[in-house]
Structure formats: C-alpha cells, structure tokens
Amino acid sequence: MKSTLTKKNKIGLGTAQFGLDYGLSNPGGRVPEQEVRKILHTAWNSGVNLLDTAAAYGTSEEVLGKTIEPDYRFQIVTKVPSIPSELGANEVETFIRRTFERSLRRLRTNSVYSLMFHNADDLLSETGNEAYATLRALKDEGFIEKIGVSAYTQAQLEAVARRFDYDLVQVPINALDQRLMQSAYLTELHDKGVEIHARSVFLQGLLLQPPDELDSYFDPVRSKLREFHAEAKRHGATPLKLALTYVNGIDTISQVVIGVTRETELREVLDTVREPISAEFEQFAVNDEAIINPALWPAKL
C-alpha cells in the first residue's frame, strides 16, 4: 500500500499522558497542568477539535476539566471503565450511569461527543444487552452524541456488530499493525456510516525510538524498525512523519489520535501533516500479537 500524507488535519489529541505515566517514549511521566494548558491552546488554535480521554486514564478527565478554556469547544470522547464481571444485569446500568456522571463532573461538562466501551468484550458478555441499552438511553437523553466501541481486533468488531449498532469505533493502526488494512473491513464500516478513529499510531512510541536502543524483547522486529527508520531517512523525513504518513493517508479514517507530552511535540505533529510525502508500507507489517499489542509487553517496559 502506498500512502501519502494528506494536508487535511485529522489529528485528535489523546490525553492518557495527562493523567498517567504512559508510553514507551515518555520518560518524564505525567504532563504538568501548565504544559497541558499550552498543549490545549495550540491544539484548539490549530484546528484540532477532538480530545480522547477515559475514566481509566488516571486523573486525565480531572485535568481536562481544569484546563479546557470555556471558549474551547472540543469534541470529547471518554470511555466506560471495564464492567466488573460480578455485576448482575440489574446492576450494570447503575454502574455505567454512576461512572459516566463522575466523568462529566471531572470534565466539568454536561455532555460529551462520544461515550465508548473501553473494553469491547463487555458487549459480548452476559450483561452486554443491558450495557448497550444504557448507552442507547444516554444517547436518547442527549448526554452523548455517539455510541462508541474501542476494540483491538476485527474479530471483536464483527462479534459486536452481530449484536449491536454503534456510531464510532477506535482501533489500533500503525505501520507495524496493518491487520485491519489487510482486509476490507474498515471500508465496510465506513460505508455503513461508522466513524473510525485510529489510535496507537506510534505504537506507544516504539516506531520513534532508535531501534538499537530498544529492550531485547523487541529483537524479533529490530530489523524491521531499522528499515523503517532508514525509509524515513531516504525521504528526508523523521520516523514520526513516516508513521503519520501511513495512518493519515487512509481515507476511511476520520481522526488520528496521538498523544504528546509537550506543546512543541504537538507543533511538530501539526507541521508534519502539512507537508505530503509518498511511501510504501507493506514491508513493515507485523502479525506477532506479542509485538503489536502493548498490553502483552512485559511490565518492565
């Protein structure tokens, strides 16, 4: 697949770093609130209109509630925490409503653009019908505009779609993880009107790190990562630009969710999407779940 970095700004801002020590390339830990304010100022004034957060992202929602200026009309996406398996059908609605009300209080808002299931498997459980019905009710009541699902695999998405309709999906897509692009499934979703957000664009920073400085855990893909960096150099580009080129060039994706820890990083991303390049990416694809799913990485990383 040849991908060209378009000039259209599809960048959405992931905010896990605002509330957690998150990411392979984030040695500094949580972003200070003063820096968050600068990031949000630059984002809003540069045409970034979406913020992605979650109740599970530590203090991220609370930080956003404190730092979003009144005239910043961001579309906010937040997520239902994983639903405890011990909850009965009659307890699921209470759990979702209480956690969502807490999110709204932290965010200091009355509604959000989308409320997503952080764990798609919650919809496939015995209480999936009750969980979905609760989000449908919240949508009918005007608290959310879109029902969303955060998923890891096409199999998850297909299983959910057999039972429920959803408006928005968030999936991992990057130059190493091309699984969803190797089928026509994203096109099918797009044609049905489902809004698609790409996450893990830099694979938690793995694509940006010098390959020879990585932990031995990544030995199986070290040569591919060297090739990736060499390809960026051949185009006179940074690895960040090449990583963005792949995802931003996929027409079916409406938002490319990236996380930053400094305002200067966001400026670099925004500058990058203004300058188109063309590159081939098939040779970088990896299907090893232990590499492309950060949830399976050792805790030491």
Residue pairs with C-beta under 8 A, 6 or more apart in sequence:
1 178
1 181
1 280
1 281
1 282
2 278
2 279
2 280
2 281
3 245
3 246
3 248
3 249
3 250
3 278
3 279
3 281
4 245
4 249
4 276
4 277
4 278
5 241
5 244
5 245
5 248
5 249
5 272
5 273
5 275
5 276
5 277
6 248
6 249
6 273
6 276
7 273
7 274
7 276
8 248
8 273
9 46
9 47
9 48
9 270
9 273
10 248
10 253
10 254
10 255
10 256
10 273
11 48
11 255
11 256
11 258
11 269
11 270
11 273
12 48
12 49
12 50
12 51
12 52
12 77
12 197
12 255
12 256
12 257
12 258
13 39
13 40
13 43
13 48
13 50
13 51
13 52
13 257
13 258
13 259
13 260
13 266
14 52
14 199
14 257
14 258
14 259
15 51
15 52
15 53
15 57
15 60
15 63
15 64
15 259
16 22
16 23
16 53
16 54
16 57
16 58
16 60
16 259
17 23
17 26
17 30
17 31
17 259
17 260
17 261
18 30
18 31
18 36
18 53
18 57
18 59
18 60
18 63
18 64
19 30
19 53
19 57
19 58
19 59
19 60
19 61
19 62
19 63
20 30
20 57
20 58
20 60
21 29
21 30
22 57
22 204
22 259
23 204
23 205
23 259
23 261
24 204
24 205
24 206
24 209
24 294
24 301
25 202
25 204
25 205
25 206
25 208
25 209
26 205
26 261
28 261
30 58
30 59
31 39
31 261
31 262
33 63
33 66
33 67
35 261
35 262
35 263
36 63
36 64
36 67
37 67
38 263
39 260
39 262
39 263
39 266
40 67
40 68
40 69
40 72
40 74
41 69
41 263
42 263
42 266
42 267
42 270
43 74
43 266
44 69
44 72
44 74
46 266
46 270
48 266
48 270
49 73
49 74
49 75
50 74
50 75
50 76
50 77
50 113
50 197
50 255
50 257
51 64
51 68
51 74
51 75
51 76
51 77
52 77
52 170
52 197
52 199
52 257
53 60
53 61
53 64
53 76
53 77
53 78
53 79
53 107
54 60
54 61
54 78
54 79
54 81
54 118
55 61
55 78
55 79
55 80
55 81
55 99
55 102
55 103
55 118
56 79
56 81
56 82
56 118
61 78
61 103
61 106
61 107
62 106
64 76
64 106
64 107
65 105
65 106
65 107
65 108
65 109
66 108
68 74
68 107
68 108
75 113
75 114
76 107
76 109
76 112
76 113
77 112
77 113
77 114
77 115
77 116
77 148
77 168
77 170
77 197
78 100
78 103
78 107
78 112
78 114
78 115
78 116
79 115
79 116
79 117
79 118
79 148
79 150
80 96
80 99
80 100
80 115
80 116
80 117
80 118
80 122
80 131
80 135
81 99
81 118
82 118
82 119
82 122
83 92
83 95
83 96
83 119
83 122
83 125
83 127
83 131
84 95
85 125
87 95
87 127
88 127
89 126
89 127
89 129
89 130
90 130
92 127
92 130
92 131
92 134
93 130
93 133
93 134
96 131
96 134
96 135
96 138
97 134
97 138
100 115
100 138
100 143
103 112
104 110
104 111
104 112
104 143
110 143
111 142
111 143
111 144
111 145
112 143
112 144
112 145
113 144
113 145
113 146
114 144
114 145
114 146
114 147
114 148
114 167
114 168
115 135
115 138
115 143
115 144
115 147
115 148
116 147
116 148
116 149
116 150
116 168
116 170
117 123
117 131
117 135
117 148
117 149
117 150
118 150
119 150
120 149
120 150
120 151
120 152
120 156
120 157
120 160
121 156
122 128
122 131
123 131
123 132
123 149
123 160
123 163
123 164
124 156
124 159
124 160
124 163
125 131
128 163
128 164
129 163
132 147
132 163
132 164
135 144
135 147
136 147
138 144
139 145
139 146
139 147
145 167
146 167
146 168
146 195
147 165
147 166
147 167
147 168
148 166
148 167
148 168
148 169
148 170
149 157
149 160
149 166
149 168
149 169
149 170
150 169
150 170
150 171
150 199
151 157
151 160
151 169
151 170
151 171
152 171
152 172
152 293
152 295
153 179
154 179
154 180
154 183
154 185
157 169
157 171
157 185
157 189
158 185
160 166
166 194
167 193
167 194
167 195
168 194
168 195
168 196
168 197
169 189
169 194
169 195
169 196
169 197
170 197
170 198
170 199
170 257
171 180
171 186
171 196
171 197
171 198
171 199
172 198
172 199
172 200
172 203
172 292
172 293
173 180
173 181
173 198
173 199
173 200
173 201
173 247
173 250
173 253
174 198
174 200
174 201
174 202
174 203
174 207
174 243
174 246
174 247
174 292
175 207
175 228
175 242
175 243
175 246
175 281
175 284
176 203
176 206
176 207
176 221
176 224
176 284
176 285
176 286
176 291
176 292
177 200
177 203
177 285
177 286
177 292
178 281
178 282
178 284
178 285
179 287
179 292
180 186
181 250
182 285
186 196
186 250
186 252
186 253
187 252
189 196
189 252
190 196
190 252
195 254
195 255
196 252
196 253
196 254
196 255
197 253
197 254
197 255
197 256
197 257
198 247
198 250
198 253
198 255
198 256
198 257
199 257
200 294
201 243
201 244
201 247
201 256
201 257
201 258
202 208
202 240
202 243
202 258
203 292
203 294
204 294
206 214
206 218
206 225
207 225
207 228
207 239
207 243
208 239
208 240
208 243
209 225
210 229
211 218
211 222
211 225
211 226
211 228
211 229
212 222
212 226
214 222
214 225
215 300
215 301
217 297
217 298
217 301
218 225
218 291
220 288
220 291
221 286
221 288
221 291
224 283
224 284
224 286
227 283
227 284
228 239
228 242
228 284
229 239
231 242
231 279
232 238
232 239
232 241
232 242
235 241
235 242
235 277
235 279
237 245
237 277
238 272
240 268
240 269
240 272
241 272
241 275
241 277
242 277
242 279
244 256
244 258
244 269
244 272
244 273
245 277
245 279
246 279
246 281
247 253
247 256
248 256
248 273
258 269
260 266
260 269
286 292
289 296
290 296
290 297
